[in-house]
């Protein structure tokens, strides 16, 4: 796995964790920000052929 793919997957995992935490604490604004970031990261992954779900083991 190259550095770009590894970094992107790490950013996705971190953002998912941050989104979960924002939802758990009831911070709707932060949850919206994290969801937008996650959507952008998934779009970027798709544009570069990075399979996000396949990397989750």
NUNUDREN-291896 format. One record per residue: residue number from 1; y, z, x of N, C-alpha, C, O in turn. Coordinates in nm, 4 decimals. Layout:
<sites>
> i,n_Y,n_Z,n_X,ca_Y,ca_Z,ca_X,c_Y,c_Z,c_X,o_Y,o_Z,o_X
> NUM,Y,Z,X,Y,Z,X,Y,Z,X,Y,Z,X
...
</sites>
This chain:
<sites>
> i,n_Y,n_Z,n_X,ca_Y,ca_Z,ca_X,c_Y,c_Z,c_X,o_Y,o_Z,o_X
> 1,-0.1167,0.0000,0.0851,0.0000,0.0000,0.0000,0.1233,0.0000,0.0900,0.1336,0.0798,0.1832
> 2,0.2161,-0.0899,0.0610,0.3364,-0.0977,0.1436,0.4369,0.0118,0.1067,0.4216,0.0800,0.0054
> 3,0.5375,0.0271,0.1888,0.6362,0.1342,0.1712,0.7151,0.1184,0.0413,0.7469,0.2174,-0.0245
> 4,0.7465,-0.0052,0.0045,0.8207,-0.0280,-0.1198,0.7403,0.0219,-0.2396,0.7924,0.0945,-0.3242
> 5,0.6135,-0.0174,-0.2461,0.5280,0.0215,-0.3577,0.5088,0.1725,-0.3614,0.5192,0.2341,-0.4674
> 6,0.4811,0.2313,-0.2477,0.4622,0.3764,-0.2414,0.5878,0.4503,-0.2849,0.5808,0.5471,-0.3607
> 7,0.7021,0.4046,-0.2371,0.8286,0.4688,-0.2738,0.8583,0.4543,-0.4216,0.9040,0.5489,-0.4858
> 8,0.8328,0.3373,-0.4756,0.8573,0.3135,-0.6177,0.7671,0.4008,-0.7041,0.8128,0.4605,-0.8016
> 9,0.6405,0.4083,-0.6686,0.5477,0.4914,-0.7449,0.5843,0.6392,-0.7360,0.5695,0.7131,-0.8334
> 10,0.6318,0.6821,-0.6199,0.6752,0.8213,-0.6058,0.7971,0.8489,-0.6929,0.8056,0.9536,-0.7570
> 11,0.8917,0.7548,-0.6953,1.0108,0.7711,-0.7797,0.9722,0.7771,-0.9271,1.0313,0.8535,-1.0035
> 12,0.8749,0.6983,-0.9672,0.8289,0.7013,-1.1062,0.7669,0.8364,-1.1382,0.7969,0.8948,-1.2423
> 13,0.6810,0.8869,-1.0507,0.6186,1.0184,-1.0739,0.7237,1.1284,-1.0815,0.7163,1.2158,-1.1679
> 14,0.8202,1.1245,-0.9926,0.9264,1.2260,-0.9916,1.0099,1.2191,-1.1187,1.0424,1.3218,-1.1782
> 15,1.0443,1.0987,-1.1593,1.1256,1.0813,-1.2798,1.0489,1.1247,-1.4038,1.1066,1.1852,-1.4941
> 16,0.9202,1.0948,-1.4091,0.8382,1.1412,-1.5220,0.8368,1.2929,-1.5287,0.8461,1.3508,-1.6370
> 17,0.8252,1.3569,-1.4144,0.8269,1.5028,-1.4092,0.9623,1.5578,-1.4541,0.9686,1.6543,-1.5303
> 18,1.0694,1.4964,-1.4069,1.2034,1.5396,-1.4457,1.2274,1.5196,-1.5950,1.2911,1.6027,-1.6598
> 19,1.1767,1.4101,-1.6489,1.1890,1.3831,-1.7923,1.1141,1.4883,-1.8728,1.1662,1.5398,-1.9717
> 20,0.9936,1.5201,-1.8313,0.9146,1.6229,-1.8992,0.9891,1.7572,-1.8989,0.9970,1.8252,-2.0012
> 21,1.0428,1.7934,-1.7834,1.1159,1.9196,-1.7712,1.2400,1.9209,-1.8597,1.2695,2.0221,-1.9234
> 22,1.3130,1.8099,-1.8644,1.4332,1.8016,-1.9483,1.3963,1.8185,-2.0957,1.4657,1.8876,-2.1703
> 23,1.2879,1.7556,-2.1364,1.2443,1.7689,-2.2764,1.1995,1.9106,-2.3070,1.2293,1.9643,-2.4137
> 24,1.1278,1.9712,-2.2132,1.0795,2.1083,-2.2328,1.1936,2.2086,-2.2459,1.1826,2.3060,-2.3204
> 25,1.3023,2.1852,-2.1743,1.4158,2.2782,-2.1778,1.5160,2.2430,-2.2869,1.6142,2.3145,-2.3068
> 26,1.4913,2.1327,-2.3579,1.5795,2.0950,-2.4672,1.7090,2.0292,-2.4235,1.8052,2.0243,-2.5002
> 27,1.7125,1.9785,-2.3008,1.8327,1.9121,-2.2491,1.8274,1.7647,-2.2892,1.7768,1.6804,-2.2152
> 28,1.8806,1.7356,-2.4074,1.8720,1.6001,-2.4612,1.9463,1.4977,-2.3764,1.8985,1.3856,-2.3590
> 29,2.0619,1.5346,-2.3239,2.1379,1.4415,-2.2416,2.0596,1.4051,-2.1163,2.0460,1.2873,-2.0836
> 30,2.0080,1.5058,-2.0460,1.9311,1.4795,-1.9245,1.8043,1.4007,-1.9568,1.7640,1.3141,-1.8791
> 31,1.7420,1.4293,-2.0693,1.6227,1.3538,-2.1093,1.6571,1.2065,-2.1295,1.5801,1.1188,-2.0906
> 32,1.7718,1.1795,-2.1897,1.8148,1.0406,-2.2074,1.8393,0.9721,-2.0736,1.8019,0.8563,-2.0548
> 33,1.9018,1.0433,-1.9814,1.9287,0.9885,-1.8478,1.7974,0.9592,-1.7757,1.7803,0.8516,-1.7183
> 34,1.7060,1.0540,-1.7786,1.5772,1.0360,-1.7108,1.4956,0.9242,-1.7756,1.4276,0.8493,-1.7054
> 35,1.5013,0.9119,-1.9082,1.4281,0.8046,-1.9754,1.4841,0.6685,-1.9352,1.4083,0.5742,-1.9126
> 36,1.6158,0.6582,-1.9264,1.6777,0.5321,-1.8836,1.6364,0.4982,-1.7405,1.6079,0.3825,-1.7096
> 37,1.6331,0.5988,-1.6534,1.5915,0.5779,-1.5147,1.4449,0.5324,-1.5101,1.4097,0.4414,-1.4351
> 38,1.3617,0.5959,-1.5899,1.2197,0.5601,-1.5938,1.2014,0.4171,-1.6450,1.1195,0.3419,-1.5921
> 39,1.2765,0.3803,-1.7465,1.2696,0.2430,-1.7979,1.3085,0.1431,-1.6889,1.2437,0.0396,-1.6738
> 40,1.4137,0.1736,-1.6130,1.4568,0.0856,-1.5036,1.3504,0.0749,-1.3953,1.3253,-0.0339,-1.3434
> 41,1.2880,0.1866,-1.3609,1.1844,0.1848,-1.2581,1.0631,0.1041,-1.3031,1.0034,0.0315,-1.2235
> 42,1.0267,0.1167,-1.4303,0.9147,0.0376,-1.4819,0.9492,-0.1112,-1.4827,0.8638,-0.1946,-1.4529
> 43,1.0724,-0.1446,-1.5163,1.1156,-0.2842,-1.5122,1.1079,-0.3377,-1.3700,1.0590,-0.4483,-1.3472
> 44,1.1565,-0.2582,-1.2736,1.1531,-0.2975,-1.1332,1.0086,-0.3173,-1.0860,0.9782,-0.4133,-1.0152
> 45,0.9215,-0.2268,-1.1256,0.7802,-0.2388,-1.0886,0.7210,-0.3681,-1.1447,0.6501,-0.4401,-1.0743
> 46,0.7500,-0.3968,-1.2698,0.6974,-0.5186,-1.3315,0.7501,-0.6438,-1.2613,0.6755,-0.7393,-1.2400
> 47,0.8767,-0.6432,-1.2261,0.9359,-0.7584,-1.1575,0.8715,-0.7853,-1.0219,0.8707,-0.8990,-0.9746
> 48,0.8178,-0.6811,-0.9599,0.7590,-0.6950,-0.8267,0.6065,-0.6874,-0.8281,0.5431,-0.6773,-0.7230
> 49,0.5487,-0.6922,-0.9467,0.4035,-0.6948,-0.9582,0.3351,-0.5635,-0.9226,0.2178,-0.5630,-0.8852
> 50,0.4066,-0.4533,-0.9337,0.3481,-0.3228,-0.9050,0.2853,-0.2691,-1.0323,0.3533,-0.2513,-1.1334
> 51,0.1559,-0.2433,-1.0271,0.0849,-0.1893,-1.1439,0.0957,-0.0382,-1.1436,0.0301,0.0298,-1.0646
> 52,0.1777,0.0130,-1.2313,0.2047,0.1578,-1.2361,0.0846,0.2334,-1.2876,0.0441,0.3318,-1.2257
> 53,0.0256,0.1918,-1.3988,-0.0855,0.2650,-1.4579,-0.2085,0.2639,-1.3697,-0.2832,0.3618,-1.3671
> 54,-0.2312,0.1559,-1.2979,-0.3472,0.1464,-1.2093,-0.3374,0.2435,-1.0922,-0.4394,0.2825,-1.0354
> 55,-0.2160,0.2827,-1.0557,-0.1959,0.3713,-0.9417,-0.2156,0.5185,-0.9775,-0.2211,0.6042,-0.8893
> 56,-0.2259,0.5469,-1.1064,-0.2433,0.6867,-1.1503,-0.3901,0.7208,-1.1524,-0.4664,0.6732,-1.2365
> 57,-0.4275,0.8039,-1.0584,-0.5691,0.8446,-1.0498,-0.5746,0.9939,-1.0331,-0.6832,1.0510,-1.0237
</sites>
